[in-house]
Amino acid sequence: MPIRADGSGKSTLAQLLAQYVMKDDYVRISWIRGSHMAASLLARFLALFPSMRGVDNPYYGISIPRNLRPLWWFLEFASVLPNWFFRFIMPSFYETVIGERGLLDFLVWVCITTEPGFLKTLWGRATLALALRHCKNVFIIADFKTLIKRKGREQTAKALPRQWVVYNALAKSLNLACVDTSSGTPVQSLIKLIKELNITKPNH
């Protein structure tokens, strides 16, 4: 399951990898990130109040006050688990699941929309443990100038500096395999990804 910052080539590589694996297996491309289900509904509700509006969460235009973050972290974690189970764990029994985004992306999402202190909480540690136990993670990255070139005009561009820092720190601390898409073609990046995932060549 690759983990990726916005603009690193996630959608393109996920599609190419699916086409490669699909030659001898059933394939599903799935994604999760953050603010699903109850958390998403609450975020939309909070955006109605001027006191809750802010730039920390670029999708909902809210900033969670520091004193409310422990409760918000629990809600984010509780909301993402059903999505993760039904999109990744259950389908993995009968098909290959490629994560366009996965639990480590969710972990980064919560960190950049609140604070990195989430990593030290029970919910952050549980997220990390589940991601490392049940997923094969590869870090897909591009240099910062490339990310800005690809995503600089989008709504989430303001979060790119925080994303880039947290993704790199997390990948380094976990010693994740890395595929850099800054240069080269998508196919060349796919070859690197296949090698890192140790996928054998499909039968023709």
N, C-alpha and C positions, 0 to 999 in steps of 0.2 A: 504494500500500500504506500504509494508515494505521498510525501507531505510537501506542500508547495506554497510559496508566497504568491500573491496576486501578480499575474504577468509573467510567471516563470515558465509557462507553456503547459499548464496542467491539463486543459481540455484536449489540446492537440495530442499530447503523449498518451492520455487515457484512451482516446479513440484509436490511435495507432497500435497500442498494446492490445486492446480488445480485438482488433482485426487479426493480429498475430496469433493470439491465444485461441481465437474462435475457430481456427482451422481444425482443432481436435477437441474442443471443449465448449460447453455452454458458458456464456459470459454475461455478466451484469456489470454496468458501470453505476456506481452509487456515490453519494456524497453526504457528508454532514459537516457542519461547522459550529454554529452556535445559535442561541436564541430560538430553539424549536418549541413547538407546541405551547405549553403554558407560559414559558418564558417569552415567546414571541408575542402572544396575546397581551401579556402584561406590559411588554415594551411599547406596543402600540398604544395602550391605554395611558402609560406614563408620559408619552410624547404629547398628550393633550394638555399637560400642565407646564406652564412656563418655568416653574422652579426645577423641573426635571430635565429640561432641554439642555443639550450640550453637544460637544463634538466627539466625545469618546467613542460612541457607537454610531458610525457613519450611516448605517442602514436605517436606524430608527430616530436618529437625532437626539439622543438622550445621554446623560451622564449620571451614573448611579452614585449617590452620596456615599462617602466612606463608611458611615455608620450603618448603611443598609447593605453593604457589599457581602458580608457573610451570608445573609439570607438570600441575596441574589445568586451567589455562587452555588448554594444548594439547589435553588430553583433551576439554574442552567444545567447542572449535573443531572437532576431528576428528569428534566425534559429531554435531554439528549439520549439517555439510555434506551428508551423504547425505539427511537429512530435507529440507533446503532444496531440493536438486536434484530429488528425486522428488515433492515437494509443490508446488513453485513453478515451477522452470525447465522441466522436461519437460512438465507439463500446459499451460504457457503457449503451446506450439506449436499447440494445437488448441482452447483455451478461455481465457476470461478468468479469471484467478486473483485473488481478493480475499484479502488477508492480514489475518485477524483479529489475528494477531501475525506479525512478520517478523524479519529479521536485526537491525534496529535495536533491537527489543524484546529479542532475544537478547543484544545488546551491553549493554543496560541491566541485564538479568538478572544477567549475570556480574559487572558492576560492583557491584551492590547486595548480592550474596551473597558477594563477596570484597572487592574494593577497586577504585576508579576507575583505578588504575594499569594495569588490563587494557587500557585505551584506547591506551596507549603501546607495547604489545607488538606483535610481528609479527602475532600472531593477531587482536588487536583492530583493527589497521590494515587487515588483510586483510578482516575482517568488514565494516568501514565501507566499504571500496572496493567490495566486491561489492554491498552494499545500495544504494549511491548509483548504481552503474552499471546494475544490472539491475532496480531497483524504482522506482516513483513513490511517494514518501513524503510523507504529510501527517500532521501532529501533531494528535491528538485529545486534548483535555484538558478538565478541569473544575477549578474552584477547589478548594483543599484541603478546605474544609468540606463541599463536595458529595461529594467522594471518600469522606470518612469516613462521611457519612450513608449512602451507597450500599453501602460495603464494610466498615464499622467492626466488624461482628460476625464477619467471616470470619477464617480462620486466618492469612491473609496480611496482615491489617490492620496489624500491627506494622511491616511493610516499606513501608507507604505513604509515610511521610515521606521515606525515602531514594529511593523511586521518584519522588516528585514533584520532588525537587531534581535528580536525575540526568536525568530526562526533559526538564525545562525547560532545563537547561544544555545538553543535547545539541541540542535543537530550536533554541535560540538560536544556538549555535555553527555549526550547519549552515544557518541561515536558512530553516528549513522553514516552509511554509505551515501555518497553524494554524486549527483549528475548535474553538471553545469550546462545550461542551455543558452548561455550568452552568445556563443558562436557556433557555427556548424548548422547543418540542416536538421529538421525534425527527425528524419530517419536515422541520422548519426546519433542523436540523443536517444532514440528508441533502442538502438543497438547497445548503448552504454547501460540503459535501464534494464534490458533483458539480461545482460551480464551480471549486474548487481543483484537482480532478483533470482539469479541462477535458474532461469527457465530453460528447459531443454527444448530443442527444436521440434516443432510439431511434426507428426507423420503426415505425409502427403498421399 
